[in-house]
Structures are given as structure tokens and as C-alpha cells.
Amino acid sequence: MADFTLKEIKSLKYNRPEISKGYTDHSLHINVSSSDINIRPVEKEGQGKIYRG
């Protein structure tokens, strides 16, 4: 396998909140086109569902 190097494009400091029943009530959204990183709240009714985008 060929060697390669990775360049850090963007980082995000994140203080993880307390985990309750396996959830933090947050989701991580990454826009690979613009390199934007956002943490968004998850509504209670959305917990346990898998989202793909």
C-alpha cells in the first residue's frame, strides 16, 4: 500500500456533555465542500433513529 500524508483542514474543540441513556442530545454535522463543522441538538423523538445524508 502506498504511503500518504493527511493534512488537517479544520478542527473543533468539543466538551462532551454528560451521556444519558447512550445519548448526548447532540449530533455532528460536517460539510465536506465548505469544511464547516457544526454540533446540532437532537430532539428527543429523533433519538434512536439513524440519519444518513
N, C-alpha and C positions, 0 to 999 in steps of 0.2 A: 504494500500500500504506500502511496506517495506521501511525503511529508507536506504539511501545510501549516500556516500560521493563521491565527484568528485575531482580528482587531476589534477591540471594544468600541462600539459605536455610541452607546448610551448606557447609563446606569441609573438606578433608582434606589434611594435609601428607603427602607421599609421597616417599620417597627410592627412586628406581628402582634395583633391583638390576641386576647385570650380565646382559646378554642372551646366552643360549646357544642357538644354532640357531633364532633367531627367537622364543624364549620367555623369560619371566622367572619361570616357575613360579608365577605369581600371577594371580588374576582379581579384577575389581572388581565388587562387588555393591551395588546401590543400591535401597533400598526407598522408593519414592516416597510411600507412605502415611505412613511414620514419619520420613522424611528420614534414615534410617540409611545410613551408607556403611561398607562393610567390604572389606578385602582378604583374600582366602582363597587358600590354597595350591592348586595344580593338581597332581593326581597325574600321573606320567609317562604312564600309559596313557590319560589324558584329553587329552593334548596333540594338537593337530591336528584335534580334533573341535569342531564348532560347537554351542554350547549356547544355547538360547533359552528364556526363562522368562516 
